[in-house]
Amino acid sequence: MTEFITREQFAHFFGDGFQHTAWRLESRRGYASDRAGAGYQRWARGDDPQTDPNRPWCQGIAAQTAAGKRVERVRIADEPITDGQAYLLAVGWANTSAGEDIRHLLRPTADSLGLPRRDFWLFDSKVVLDMHFDNADTYLGAELVTDPLAVLEACQIRDAAWHHAVPRAEFAAAVLSGA
């Protein structure tokens, strides 16, 4: 049976829990927590989602990047992108303005690279937090993984995804132009 870490343990990784890099792979087509949020509901109606660039997550990212740490993620996107992926693209500017480097990779490319359909965080190329979700995209918890072979696999996934992914602004421009 999978053992999930506590919220406090999870939060620790984004404070003093990493020294150099925090990297995430997002492979889901959407997230239940996004769909349940007021910002998503506004966005779905065609209104401004009113993303708060001063929310705690962005403040934490800004503090970490100001300290010289890197926070990066690759979001795998379908063709055409799903509503959930379009929403994250629309609000991702707040994360990038805080210092997070978000990139996008089309799913056919991810599939050709053999990238898994899983979400995880990789910290300092030493620790993995495997993110678990149910079939309705509801977050269930994070599993701490320190097995060297599993960490090495996550590093290889990161390297392949990062090499082929494009920066958020470039991807957004392509999506908006229909390219």
PyMOL CGO cylinders between C-alpha atoms (Angstrom):
from pymol import cmd
from pymol.cgo import CYLINDER

trace = [
    CYLINDER, 0.00, 0.00, 0.00, 1.23, 3.50, -0.86, 0.3, 1, 1, 1, 1, 1, 1,
    CYLINDER, 1.23, 3.50, -0.86, 2.17, 5.70, 2.10, 0.3, 1, 1, 1, 1, 1, 1,
    CYLINDER, 2.17, 5.70, 2.10, 1.58, 9.41, 1.62, 0.3, 1, 1, 1, 1, 1, 1,
    CYLINDER, 1.58, 9.41, 1.62, 3.57, 12.09, 3.37, 0.3, 1, 1, 1, 1, 1, 1,
    CYLINDER, 3.57, 12.09, 3.37, 1.79, 14.73, 5.44, 0.3, 1, 1, 1, 1, 1, 1,
    CYLINDER, 1.79, 14.73, 5.44, 0.94, 18.23, 4.18, 0.3, 1, 1, 1, 1, 1, 1,
    CYLINDER, 0.94, 18.23, 4.18, 3.60, 19.59, 6.52, 0.3, 1, 1, 1, 1, 1, 1,
    CYLINDER, 3.60, 19.59, 6.52, 6.22, 17.26, 5.08, 0.3, 1, 1, 1, 1, 1, 1,
    CYLINDER, 6.22, 17.26, 5.08, 5.15, 18.23, 1.56, 0.3, 1, 1, 1, 1, 1, 1,
    CYLINDER, 5.15, 18.23, 1.56, 5.36, 21.95, 2.39, 0.3, 1, 1, 1, 1, 1, 1,
    CYLINDER, 5.36, 21.95, 2.39, 8.85, 21.45, 3.86, 0.3, 1, 1, 1, 1, 1, 1,
    CYLINDER, 8.85, 21.45, 3.86, 10.20, 20.55, 0.43, 0.3, 1, 1, 1, 1, 1, 1,
    CYLINDER, 10.20, 20.55, 0.43, 9.32, 24.01, -0.88, 0.3, 1, 1, 1, 1, 1, 1,
    CYLINDER, 9.32, 24.01, -0.88, 10.99, 25.78, 2.02, 0.3, 1, 1, 1, 1, 1, 1,
    CYLINDER, 10.99, 25.78, 2.02, 14.23, 24.40, 3.34, 0.3, 1, 1, 1, 1, 1, 1,
    CYLINDER, 14.23, 24.40, 3.34, 13.68, 20.99, 1.74, 0.3, 1, 1, 1, 1, 1, 1,
    CYLINDER, 13.68, 20.99, 1.74, 15.78, 21.70, -1.34, 0.3, 1, 1, 1, 1, 1, 1,
    CYLINDER, 15.78, 21.70, -1.34, 19.06, 23.47, -1.89, 0.3, 1, 1, 1, 1, 1, 1,
    CYLINDER, 19.06, 23.47, -1.89, 19.31, 23.92, -5.66, 0.3, 1, 1, 1, 1, 1, 1,
    CYLINDER, 19.31, 23.92, -5.66, 16.45, 22.71, -7.85, 0.3, 1, 1, 1, 1, 1, 1,
    CYLINDER, 16.45, 22.71, -7.85, 12.80, 21.75, -7.66, 0.3, 1, 1, 1, 1, 1, 1,
    CYLINDER, 12.80, 21.75, -7.66, 11.45, 20.30, -10.90, 0.3, 1, 1, 1, 1, 1, 1,
    CYLINDER, 11.45, 20.30, -10.90, 7.95, 19.06, -11.74, 0.3, 1, 1, 1, 1, 1, 1,
    CYLINDER, 7.95, 19.06, -11.74, 6.42, 16.98, -14.50, 0.3, 1, 1, 1, 1, 1, 1,
    CYLINDER, 6.42, 16.98, -14.50, 2.69, 17.55, -15.06, 0.3, 1, 1, 1, 1, 1, 1,
    CYLINDER, 2.69, 17.55, -15.06, 1.11, 15.04, -17.39, 0.3, 1, 1, 1, 1, 1, 1,
    CYLINDER, 1.11, 15.04, -17.39, -2.59, 15.18, -16.52, 0.3, 1, 1, 1, 1, 1, 1,
    CYLINDER, -2.59, 15.18, -16.52, -5.20, 16.67, -18.82, 0.3, 1, 1, 1, 1, 1, 1,
    CYLINDER, -5.20, 16.67, -18.82, -6.61, 18.68, -15.93, 0.3, 1, 1, 1, 1, 1, 1,
    CYLINDER, -6.61, 18.68, -15.93, -6.88, 18.86, -12.16, 0.3, 1, 1, 1, 1, 1, 1,
    CYLINDER, -6.88, 18.86, -12.16, -10.04, 18.64, -10.05, 0.3, 1, 1, 1, 1, 1, 1,
    CYLINDER, -10.04, 18.64, -10.05, -8.68, 21.29, -7.67, 0.3, 1, 1, 1, 1, 1, 1,
    CYLINDER, -8.68, 21.29, -7.67, -8.43, 23.76, -10.56, 0.3, 1, 1, 1, 1, 1, 1,
    CYLINDER, -8.43, 23.76, -10.56, -11.93, 23.00, -11.84, 0.3, 1, 1, 1, 1, 1, 1,
    CYLINDER, -11.93, 23.00, -11.84, -13.35, 23.53, -8.34, 0.3, 1, 1, 1, 1, 1, 1,
    CYLINDER, -13.35, 23.53, -8.34, -11.71, 26.93, -7.94, 0.3, 1, 1, 1, 1, 1, 1,
    CYLINDER, -11.71, 26.93, -7.94, -13.33, 30.33, -8.41, 0.3, 1, 1, 1, 1, 1, 1,
    CYLINDER, -13.33, 30.33, -8.41, -10.59, 31.39, -10.84, 0.3, 1, 1, 1, 1, 1, 1,
    CYLINDER, -10.59, 31.39, -10.84, -11.35, 28.45, -13.12, 0.3, 1, 1, 1, 1, 1, 1,
    CYLINDER, -11.35, 28.45, -13.12, -15.06, 29.23, -13.00, 0.3, 1, 1, 1, 1, 1, 1,
    CYLINDER, -15.06, 29.23, -13.00, -14.39, 32.85, -13.99, 0.3, 1, 1, 1, 1, 1, 1,
    CYLINDER, -14.39, 32.85, -13.99, -12.05, 31.72, -16.77, 0.3, 1, 1, 1, 1, 1, 1,
    CYLINDER, -12.05, 31.72, -16.77, -14.60, 29.17, -18.05, 0.3, 1, 1, 1, 1, 1, 1,
    CYLINDER, -14.60, 29.17, -18.05, -17.15, 32.00, -18.37, 0.3, 1, 1, 1, 1, 1, 1,
    CYLINDER, -17.15, 32.00, -18.37, -14.63, 34.00, -20.40, 0.3, 1, 1, 1, 1, 1, 1,
    CYLINDER, -14.63, 34.00, -20.40, -13.81, 36.38, -17.55, 0.3, 1, 1, 1, 1, 1, 1,
    CYLINDER, -13.81, 36.38, -17.55, -10.43, 37.26, -16.08, 0.3, 1, 1, 1, 1, 1, 1,
    CYLINDER, -10.43, 37.26, -16.08, -9.50, 34.43, -13.68, 0.3, 1, 1, 1, 1, 1, 1,
    CYLINDER, -9.50, 34.43, -13.68, -7.97, 37.11, -11.41, 0.3, 1, 1, 1, 1, 1, 1,
    CYLINDER, -7.97, 37.11, -11.41, -4.82, 35.15, -10.68, 0.3, 1, 1, 1, 1, 1, 1,
    CYLINDER, -4.82, 35.15, -10.68, -3.11, 36.53, -7.62, 0.3, 1, 1, 1, 1, 1, 1,
    CYLINDER, -3.11, 36.53, -7.62, 0.64, 36.94, -8.20, 0.3, 1, 1, 1, 1, 1, 1,
    CYLINDER, 0.64, 36.94, -8.20, 1.04, 37.56, -4.44, 0.3, 1, 1, 1, 1, 1, 1,
    CYLINDER, 1.04, 37.56, -4.44, -0.54, 34.29, -3.31, 0.3, 1, 1, 1, 1, 1, 1,
    CYLINDER, -0.54, 34.29, -3.31, 1.58, 32.16, -0.94, 0.3, 1, 1, 1, 1, 1, 1,
    CYLINDER, 1.58, 32.16, -0.94, 2.82, 29.82, -3.69, 0.3, 1, 1, 1, 1, 1, 1,
    CYLINDER, 2.82, 29.82, -3.69, 4.19, 32.71, -5.76, 0.3, 1, 1, 1, 1, 1, 1,
    CYLINDER, 4.19, 32.71, -5.76, 5.70, 34.37, -2.70, 0.3, 1, 1, 1, 1, 1, 1,
    CYLINDER, 5.70, 34.37, -2.70, 7.49, 31.13, -1.88, 0.3, 1, 1, 1, 1, 1, 1,
    CYLINDER, 7.49, 31.13, -1.88, 8.77, 30.74, -5.44, 0.3, 1, 1, 1, 1, 1, 1,
    CYLINDER, 8.77, 30.74, -5.44, 9.99, 34.34, -5.46, 0.3, 1, 1, 1, 1, 1, 1,
    CYLINDER, 9.99, 34.34, -5.46, 11.86, 33.79, -2.19, 0.3, 1, 1, 1, 1, 1, 1,
    CYLINDER, 11.86, 33.79, -2.19, 13.47, 30.57, -3.42, 0.3, 1, 1, 1, 1, 1, 1,
    CYLINDER, 13.47, 30.57, -3.42, 14.53, 31.98, -6.78, 0.3, 1, 1, 1, 1, 1, 1,
    CYLINDER, 14.53, 31.98, -6.78, 15.83, 35.17, -5.11, 0.3, 1, 1, 1, 1, 1, 1,
    CYLINDER, 15.83, 35.17, -5.11, 18.04, 32.86, -3.03, 0.3, 1, 1, 1, 1, 1, 1,
    CYLINDER, 18.04, 32.86, -3.03, 19.48, 31.43, -6.27, 0.3, 1, 1, 1, 1, 1, 1,
    CYLINDER, 19.48, 31.43, -6.27, 17.42, 28.25, -6.41, 0.3, 1, 1, 1, 1, 1, 1,
    CYLINDER, 17.42, 28.25, -6.41, 15.67, 27.06, -9.58, 0.3, 1, 1, 1, 1, 1, 1,
    CYLINDER, 15.67, 27.06, -9.58, 12.01, 26.04, -9.70, 0.3, 1, 1, 1, 1, 1, 1,
    CYLINDER, 12.01, 26.04, -9.70, 11.00, 24.51, -13.01, 0.3, 1, 1, 1, 1, 1, 1,
    CYLINDER, 11.00, 24.51, -13.01, 8.22, 22.44, -14.50, 0.3, 1, 1, 1, 1, 1, 1,
    CYLINDER, 8.22, 22.44, -14.50, 7.19, 20.86, -17.76, 0.3, 1, 1, 1, 1, 1, 1,
    CYLINDER, 7.19, 20.86, -17.76, 3.49, 20.63, -18.56, 0.3, 1, 1, 1, 1, 1, 1,
    CYLINDER, 3.49, 20.63, -18.56, 2.56, 18.04, -21.15, 0.3, 1, 1, 1, 1, 1, 1,
    CYLINDER, 2.56, 18.04, -21.15, -0.19, 19.35, -23.43, 0.3, 1, 1, 1, 1, 1, 1,
    CYLINDER, -0.19, 19.35, -23.43, -2.60, 17.55, -25.71, 0.3, 1, 1, 1, 1, 1, 1,
    CYLINDER, -2.60, 17.55, -25.71, -3.43, 18.60, -29.28, 0.3, 1, 1, 1, 1, 1, 1,
    CYLINDER, -3.43, 18.60, -29.28, -5.71, 20.46, -29.04, 0.3, 1, 1, 1, 1, 1, 1,
    CYLINDER, -5.71, 20.46, -29.04, -5.07, 21.43, -25.45, 0.3, 1, 1, 1, 1, 1, 1,
    CYLINDER, -5.07, 21.43, -25.45, -7.76, 20.53, -22.96, 0.3, 1, 1, 1, 1, 1, 1,
    CYLINDER, -7.76, 20.53, -22.96, -9.69, 23.12, -20.97, 0.3, 1, 1, 1, 1, 1, 1,
    CYLINDER, -9.69, 23.12, -20.97, -7.63, 22.25, -17.91, 0.3, 1, 1, 1, 1, 1, 1,
    CYLINDER, -7.63, 22.25, -17.91, -4.38, 22.76, -19.81, 0.3, 1, 1, 1, 1, 1, 1,
    CYLINDER, -4.38, 22.76, -19.81, -5.65, 26.01, -21.35, 0.3, 1, 1, 1, 1, 1, 1,
    CYLINDER, -5.65, 26.01, -21.35, -6.55, 27.32, -17.91, 0.3, 1, 1, 1, 1, 1, 1,
    CYLINDER, -6.55, 27.32, -17.91, -3.07, 26.55, -16.54, 0.3, 1, 1, 1, 1, 1, 1,
    CYLINDER, -3.07, 26.55, -16.54, -1.56, 28.23, -19.58, 0.3, 1, 1, 1, 1, 1, 1,
    CYLINDER, -1.56, 28.23, -19.58, -3.72, 31.32, -18.98, 0.3, 1, 1, 1, 1, 1, 1,
    CYLINDER, -3.72, 31.32, -18.98, -2.77, 31.67, -15.32, 0.3, 1, 1, 1, 1, 1, 1,
    CYLINDER, -2.77, 31.67, -15.32, 0.84, 30.48, -15.54, 0.3, 1, 1, 1, 1, 1, 1,
    CYLINDER, 0.84, 30.48, -15.54, 2.11, 34.04, -15.96, 0.3, 1, 1, 1, 1, 1, 1,
    CYLINDER, 2.11, 34.04, -15.96, 1.84, 34.55, -12.19, 0.3, 1, 1, 1, 1, 1, 1,
    CYLINDER, 1.84, 34.55, -12.19, 4.18, 31.61, -11.53, 0.3, 1, 1, 1, 1, 1, 1,
    CYLINDER, 4.18, 31.61, -11.53, 6.67, 32.74, -14.15, 0.3, 1, 1, 1, 1, 1, 1,
    CYLINDER, 6.67, 32.74, -14.15, 6.61, 36.32, -12.88, 0.3, 1, 1, 1, 1, 1, 1,
    CYLINDER, 6.61, 36.32, -12.88, 7.56, 34.92, -9.47, 0.3, 1, 1, 1, 1, 1, 1,
    CYLINDER, 7.56, 34.92, -9.47, 10.58, 33.20, -11.03, 0.3, 1, 1, 1, 1, 1, 1,
    CYLINDER, 10.58, 33.20, -11.03, 9.33, 29.72, -11.89, 0.3, 1, 1, 1, 1, 1, 1,
    CYLINDER, 9.33, 29.72, -11.89, 10.39, 28.48, -15.33, 0.3, 1, 1, 1, 1, 1, 1,
    CYLINDER, 10.39, 28.48, -15.33, 7.38, 26.73, -16.88, 0.3, 1, 1, 1, 1, 1, 1,
    CYLINDER, 7.38, 26.73, -16.88, 7.73, 24.93, -20.19, 0.3, 1, 1, 1, 1, 1, 1,
    CYLINDER, 7.73, 24.93, -20.19, 5.32, 22.94, -22.33, 0.3, 1, 1, 1, 1, 1, 1,
    CYLINDER, 5.32, 22.94, -22.33, 5.71, 19.77, -24.33, 0.3, 1, 1, 1, 1, 1, 1,
    CYLINDER, 5.71, 19.77, -24.33, 3.15, 18.36, -26.72, 0.3, 1, 1, 1, 1, 1, 1,
    CYLINDER, 3.15, 18.36, -26.72, 1.93, 14.89, -25.78, 0.3, 1, 1, 1, 1, 1, 1,
    CYLINDER, 1.93, 14.89, -25.78, 2.90, 13.25, -29.10, 0.3, 1, 1, 1, 1, 1, 1,
    CYLINDER, 2.90, 13.25, -29.10, 6.48, 14.34, -28.48, 0.3, 1, 1, 1, 1, 1, 1,
    CYLINDER, 6.48, 14.34, -28.48, 6.31, 13.18, -24.86, 0.3, 1, 1, 1, 1, 1, 1,
    CYLINDER, 6.31, 13.18, -24.86, 4.95, 9.82, -26.02, 0.3, 1, 1, 1, 1, 1, 1,
    CYLINDER, 4.95, 9.82, -26.02, 7.69, 9.47, -28.66, 0.3, 1, 1, 1, 1, 1, 1,
    CYLINDER, 7.69, 9.47, -28.66, 10.25, 10.10, -25.90, 0.3, 1, 1, 1, 1, 1, 1,
    CYLINDER, 10.25, 10.10, -25.90, 8.66, 7.42, -23.75, 0.3, 1, 1, 1, 1, 1, 1,
    CYLINDER, 8.66, 7.42, -23.75, 7.77, 9.87, -20.98, 0.3, 1, 1, 1, 1, 1, 1,
    CYLINDER, 7.77, 9.87, -20.98, 5.37, 8.47, -18.39, 0.3, 1, 1, 1, 1, 1, 1,
    CYLINDER, 5.37, 8.47, -18.39, 1.89, 9.75, -17.71, 0.3, 1, 1, 1, 1, 1, 1,
    CYLINDER, 1.89, 9.75, -17.71, 2.56, 10.64, -14.13, 0.3, 1, 1, 1, 1, 1, 1,
    CYLINDER, 2.56, 10.64, -14.13, 3.11, 13.75, -12.06, 0.3, 1, 1, 1, 1, 1, 1,
    CYLINDER, 3.11, 13.75, -12.06, 6.04, 14.18, -9.73, 0.3, 1, 1, 1, 1, 1, 1,
    CYLINDER, 6.04, 14.18, -9.73, 8.40, 16.67, -8.13, 0.3, 1, 1, 1, 1, 1, 1,
    CYLINDER, 8.40, 16.67, -8.13, 12.16, 16.06, -8.21, 0.3, 1, 1, 1, 1, 1, 1,
    CYLINDER, 12.16, 16.06, -8.21, 14.30, 17.87, -5.64, 0.3, 1, 1, 1, 1, 1, 1,
    CYLINDER, 14.30, 17.87, -5.64, 18.07, 18.33, -6.08, 0.3, 1, 1, 1, 1, 1, 1,
    CYLINDER, 18.07, 18.33, -6.08, 18.18, 15.17, -8.22, 0.3, 1, 1, 1, 1, 1, 1,
    CYLINDER, 18.18, 15.17, -8.22, 17.95, 13.21, -4.94, 0.3, 1, 1, 1, 1, 1, 1,
    CYLINDER, 17.95, 13.21, -4.94, 14.31, 12.96, -3.84, 0.3, 1, 1, 1, 1, 1, 1,
    CYLINDER, 14.31, 12.96, -3.84, 11.08, 12.37, -5.75, 0.3, 1, 1, 1, 1, 1, 1,
    CYLINDER, 11.08, 12.37, -5.75, 7.57, 13.16, -4.59, 0.3, 1, 1, 1, 1, 1, 1,
    CYLINDER, 7.57, 13.16, -4.59, 5.24, 11.02, -6.71, 0.3, 1, 1, 1, 1, 1, 1,
    CYLINDER, 5.24, 11.02, -6.71, 1.89, 12.80, -6.96, 0.3, 1, 1, 1, 1, 1, 1,
    CYLINDER, 1.89, 12.80, -6.96, -1.11, 10.44, -6.88, 0.3, 1, 1, 1, 1, 1, 1,
    CYLINDER, -1.11, 10.44, -6.88, -4.51, 11.24, -8.39, 0.3, 1, 1, 1, 1, 1, 1,
    CYLINDER, -4.51, 11.24, -8.39, -7.72, 9.32, -8.86, 0.3, 1, 1, 1, 1, 1, 1,
    CYLINDER, -7.72, 9.32, -8.86, -9.55, 8.91, -12.19, 0.3, 1, 1, 1, 1, 1, 1,
    CYLINDER, -9.55, 8.91, -12.19, -11.46, 12.16, -11.56, 0.3, 1, 1, 1, 1, 1, 1,
    CYLINDER, -11.46, 12.16, -11.56, -8.15, 14.09, -11.32, 0.3, 1, 1, 1, 1, 1, 1,
    CYLINDER, -8.15, 14.09, -11.32, -8.49, 14.54, -7.56, 0.3, 1, 1, 1, 1, 1, 1,
    CYLINDER, -8.49, 14.54, -7.56, -5.18, 14.78, -5.74, 0.3, 1, 1, 1, 1, 1, 1,
    CYLINDER, -5.18, 14.78, -5.74, -4.81, 11.91, -3.26, 0.3, 1, 1, 1, 1, 1, 1,
    CYLINDER, -4.81, 11.91, -3.26, -1.37, 12.59, -1.83, 0.3, 1, 1, 1, 1, 1, 1,
    CYLINDER, -1.37, 12.59, -1.83, 2.36, 12.49, -2.42, 0.3, 1, 1, 1, 1, 1, 1,
    CYLINDER, 2.36, 12.49, -2.42, 4.63, 9.52, -1.95, 0.3, 1, 1, 1, 1, 1, 1,
    CYLINDER, 4.63, 9.52, -1.95, 8.24, 10.12, -0.92, 0.3, 1, 1, 1, 1, 1, 1,
    CYLINDER, 8.24, 10.12, -0.92, 10.65, 8.15, -3.13, 0.3, 1, 1, 1, 1, 1, 1,
    CYLINDER, 10.65, 8.15, -3.13, 14.37, 7.98, -2.38, 0.3, 1, 1, 1, 1, 1, 1,
    CYLINDER, 14.37, 7.98, -2.38, 15.31, 4.72, -4.11, 0.3, 1, 1, 1, 1, 1, 1,
    CYLINDER, 15.31, 4.72, -4.11, 18.38, 5.62, -6.22, 0.3, 1, 1, 1, 1, 1, 1,
    CYLINDER, 18.38, 5.62, -6.22, 17.12, 3.84, -9.35, 0.3, 1, 1, 1, 1, 1, 1,
    CYLINDER, 17.12, 3.84, -9.35, 13.73, 5.56, -9.15, 0.3, 1, 1, 1, 1, 1, 1,
    CYLINDER, 13.73, 5.56, -9.15, 15.43, 8.93, -8.63, 0.3, 1, 1, 1, 1, 1, 1,
    CYLINDER, 15.43, 8.93, -8.63, 17.75, 8.26, -11.59, 0.3, 1, 1, 1, 1, 1, 1,
    CYLINDER, 17.75, 8.26, -11.59, 14.71, 7.47, -13.75, 0.3, 1, 1, 1, 1, 1, 1,
    CYLINDER, 14.71, 7.47, -13.75, 13.10, 10.77, -12.69, 0.3, 1, 1, 1, 1, 1, 1,
    CYLINDER, 13.10, 10.77, -12.69, 16.32, 12.61, -13.61, 0.3, 1, 1, 1, 1, 1, 1,
    CYLINDER, 16.32, 12.61, -13.61, 16.32, 10.97, -17.05, 0.3, 1, 1, 1, 1, 1, 1,
    CYLINDER, 16.32, 10.97, -17.05, 12.66, 11.94, -17.53, 0.3, 1, 1, 1, 1, 1, 1,
    CYLINDER, 12.66, 11.94, -17.53, 13.49, 15.52, -16.52, 0.3, 1, 1, 1, 1, 1, 1,
    CYLINDER, 13.49, 15.52, -16.52, 16.41, 15.74, -18.91, 0.3, 1, 1, 1, 1, 1, 1,
    CYLINDER, 16.41, 15.74, -18.91, 14.41, 14.43, -21.88, 0.3, 1, 1, 1, 1, 1, 1,
    CYLINDER, 14.41, 14.43, -21.88, 11.34, 16.55, -21.15, 0.3, 1, 1, 1, 1, 1, 1,
    CYLINDER, 11.34, 16.55, -21.15, 13.31, 19.75, -20.50, 0.3, 1, 1, 1, 1, 1, 1,
    CYLINDER, 13.31, 19.75, -20.50, 15.37, 19.36, -23.68, 0.3, 1, 1, 1, 1, 1, 1,
    CYLINDER, 15.37, 19.36, -23.68, 12.26, 19.18, -25.89, 0.3, 1, 1, 1, 1, 1, 1,
    CYLINDER, 12.26, 19.18, -25.89, 9.92, 21.55, -24.04, 0.3, 1, 1, 1, 1, 1, 1,
    CYLINDER, 9.92, 21.55, -24.04, 9.33, 25.17, -25.05, 0.3, 1, 1, 1, 1, 1, 1,
    CYLINDER, 9.33, 25.17, -25.05, 8.99, 28.16, -22.72, 0.3, 1, 1, 1, 1, 1, 1,
    CYLINDER, 8.99, 28.16, -22.72, 5.48, 29.05, -21.58, 0.3, 1, 1, 1, 1, 1, 1,
    CYLINDER, 5.48, 29.05, -21.58, 5.34, 32.36, -23.48, 0.3, 1, 1, 1, 1, 1, 1,
    CYLINDER, 5.34, 32.36, -23.48, 6.40, 30.70, -26.74, 0.3, 1, 1, 1, 1, 1, 1,
    CYLINDER, 6.40, 30.70, -26.74, 3.87, 27.91, -26.28, 0.3, 1, 1, 1, 1, 1, 1,
    CYLINDER, 3.87, 27.91, -26.28, 1.10, 30.39, -25.43, 0.3, 1, 1, 1, 1, 1, 1,
    CYLINDER, 1.10, 30.39, -25.43, 1.84, 32.42, -28.55, 0.3, 1, 1, 1, 1, 1, 1,
    CYLINDER, 1.84, 32.42, -28.55, 1.66, 29.27, -30.69, 0.3, 1, 1, 1, 1, 1, 1,
    CYLINDER, 1.66, 29.27, -30.69, -1.63, 28.18, -29.10, 0.3, 1, 1, 1, 1, 1, 1,
    CYLINDER, -1.63, 28.18, -29.10, -3.18, 31.63, -29.53, 0.3, 1, 1, 1, 1, 1, 1,
    CYLINDER, -3.18, 31.63, -29.53, -2.07, 31.81, -33.18, 0.3, 1, 1, 1, 1, 1, 1,
    CYLINDER, -2.07, 31.81, -33.18, -3.39, 28.32, -33.87, 0.3, 1, 1, 1, 1, 1, 1,
    CYLINDER, -3.39, 28.32, -33.87, 0.06, 27.16, -34.98, 0.3, 1, 1, 1, 1, 1, 1,
]
cmd.load_cgo(trace, "trace")
